[in-house]
């Protein structure tokens, strides 16, 4: 029976609304890769819910795209919070040309199309925790992603936390 994995975590590109620039923590992509491959090989995970909200989600998305080259049977679903996300996000390689990164399909969860951006992200994250078996998380800060991971654990979702710091800092 196939299973699903998603990714939730803090935006380590920003802290207290200050842009820090993309700064993937050392070794994090390798750790994500190890966990993804372990779930594919040992837990029958074949579906990945990815996003592009913040640095951690972008890094996890990159890793899953790379792993799909070795495991072409896995499916990647981009979970968006607004339809405009399909147009706003992507790699700009030439003026006026936006190339989307690969995915098998996209999901716009119910209620996301209504409401403002922050509320739409809440609906997106609720959809994720209701529709996954595993979450690979990176929560350096005690913020919204951390709270959603705790809710997911309460619903029986296995949360694999990658942050190894001594404490979780409060970002609110």
C-alpha positions as CSV (number, residue, x, y, z in Angstrom):
1,X,0.0,0.0,0.0
2,X,1.4,3.4,-1.0
3,X,2.0,6.2,1.5
4,X,2.6,9.9,1.3
5,X,5.2,12.2,2.7
6,X,5.2,16.0,3.1
7,X,7.5,18.7,4.3
8,X,6.9,21.5,6.8
9,X,9.4,23.8,8.4
10,X,10.6,27.2,9.2
11,X,11.7,29.7,6.6
12,X,15.3,29.9,7.5
13,X,15.7,32.6,4.8
14,X,13.8,35.0,7.0
15,X,13.7,35.6,10.8
16,X,11.5,38.1,12.5
17,X,10.5,39.4,9.0
18,X,14.1,40.2,8.1
19,X,15.3,38.7,4.8
20,X,18.5,36.8,5.4
21,X,19.0,35.4,1.9
22,X,18.9,31.7,1.0
23,X,21.1,29.9,3.5
24,X,20.6,26.2,3.6
25,X,22.1,24.8,6.8
26,X,25.2,22.6,6.2
27,X,24.3,19.0,5.5
28,X,20.5,19.6,5.5
29,X,19.9,18.5,1.9
30,X,21.8,15.3,2.4
31,X,19.8,14.5,5.5
32,X,16.5,15.2,3.7
33,X,17.7,12.9,0.9
34,X,18.6,10.1,3.3
35,X,15.1,10.3,4.9
36,X,13.3,10.5,1.6
37,X,15.2,7.4,0.3
38,X,14.6,5.6,3.6
39,X,10.8,6.2,3.3
40,X,10.7,5.1,-0.3
41,X,12.7,1.9,0.3
42,X,11.4,0.9,3.8
43,X,7.9,2.5,4.2
44,X,6.4,2.2,0.7
45,X,6.2,6.0,0.3
46,X,5.6,6.8,-3.4
47,X,3.9,10.2,-3.2
48,X,5.5,13.5,-2.0
49,X,3.6,16.7,-1.3
50,X,6.0,19.6,-1.9
51,X,5.7,23.4,-1.6
52,X,7.6,26.6,-2.2
53,X,6.8,28.6,0.9
54,X,10.2,29.4,2.5
55,X,13.7,28.1,2.2
56,X,13.2,24.7,3.8
57,X,10.3,23.8,1.4
58,X,12.3,24.9,-1.6
59,X,15.3,22.8,-0.5
60,X,13.1,19.7,0.2
61,X,11.4,20.2,-3.3
62,X,14.9,20.2,-4.9
63,X,15.9,17.0,-3.1
64,X,12.7,15.2,-4.1
65,X,13.1,16.2,-7.8
66,X,16.7,14.8,-7.7
67,X,15.6,11.6,-6.0
68,X,12.9,11.1,-8.6
69,X,15.7,10.5,-11.2
70,X,16.7,7.4,-9.3
71,X,13.1,6.4,-8.3
72,X,11.0,7.4,-11.3
73,X,7.9,5.7,-9.9
74,X,7.5,8.4,-7.2
75,X,4.9,11.1,-7.7
76,X,5.4,14.7,-6.8
77,X,2.4,17.0,-6.1
78,X,2.9,20.7,-5.6
79,X,0.5,21.9,-2.9
80,X,-0.2,25.6,-3.4
81,X,-2.1,28.1,-1.3
82,X,-3.3,30.4,-4.1
83,X,-3.7,29.9,-7.9
84,X,-1.4,32.8,-8.4
85,X,1.4,30.7,-6.9
86,X,1.6,28.7,-10.2
87,X,2.5,32.0,-11.9
88,X,4.6,33.8,-9.3
89,X,6.9,30.9,-8.4
90,X,9.5,29.5,-10.7
91,X,12.9,30.0,-12.1
92,X,13.3,33.1,-14.3
93,X,15.9,32.1,-16.9
94,X,15.2,34.7,-19.5
95,X,13.2,38.0,-19.4
96,X,9.5,37.2,-19.4
97,X,10.0,33.4,-19.4
98,X,9.3,31.5,-16.2
99,X,10.1,27.8,-16.2
100,X,8.2,25.8,-13.6
101,X,10.1,23.1,-11.7
102,X,8.8,19.6,-12.3
103,X,5.8,18.1,-10.6
104,X,3.2,15.5,-11.6
105,X,0.3,17.6,-10.7
106,X,-0.7,20.4,-8.4
107,X,-3.2,20.5,-5.5
108,X,-5.2,23.6,-4.5
109,X,-6.8,22.5,-1.2
110,X,-10.4,23.5,-0.5
111,X,-10.9,27.0,0.9
112,X,-7.4,28.2,-0.3
113,X,-8.9,30.1,-3.2
114,X,-10.9,32.2,-0.7
115,X,-9.3,34.5,1.8
116,X,-6.0,36.3,2.1
117,X,-2.6,34.7,1.8
118,X,-1.8,33.9,5.4
119,X,-5.2,32.2,5.9
120,X,-4.7,30.3,2.7
121,X,-1.4,29.0,4.0
122,X,-3.2,27.7,7.1
123,X,-5.8,25.9,4.9
124,X,-2.9,24.4,2.8
125,X,-1.1,23.2,5.9
126,X,-4.3,21.7,7.3
127,X,-4.8,19.8,4.1
128,X,-1.2,18.5,4.2
129,X,-1.5,17.1,7.8
130,X,-4.8,15.5,6.9
131,X,-3.4,13.8,3.8
132,X,0.0,12.5,4.7
133,X,1.6,9.6,6.6
134,X,4.9,11.3,7.2
135,X,6.3,14.8,7.5
136,X,10.0,15.5,7.2
137,X,10.3,18.7,9.2
138,X,12.9,21.4,10.0
139,X,11.8,23.6,12.9
140,X,14.5,25.8,14.2
141,X,11.9,28.2,15.5
142,X,8.7,27.7,17.4
143,X,6.3,29.1,14.8
144,X,3.4,28.0,12.7
145,X,5.2,25.1,11.0
146,X,6.1,23.8,14.4
147,X,2.5,24.0,15.6
148,X,1.3,22.2,12.5
149,X,3.8,19.4,13.1
150,X,2.5,19.0,16.6
151,X,-1.1,18.8,15.3
152,X,0.0,16.2,12.8
153,X,1.6,14.1,15.5
154,X,-1.7,14.3,17.4
155,X,-3.4,12.8,14.3
156,X,-1.0,9.9,14.1
157,X,1.3,11.3,11.4
158,X,5.0,10.4,11.9
159,X,7.0,13.6,12.1
160,X,10.7,13.3,11.4
161,X,12.4,16.4,12.8
162,X,15.7,17.3,11.3
163,X,16.6,20.3,13.4
164,X,19.2,19.2,15.9
165,X,19.6,22.4,18.0
166,X,19.4,22.4,21.7
167,X,16.3,24.5,21.8
168,X,13.6,25.8,19.5
169,X,13.6,29.6,19.4
170,X,10.3,31.5,19.4
171,X,9.8,33.4,16.2
172,X,6.5,35.0,17.0
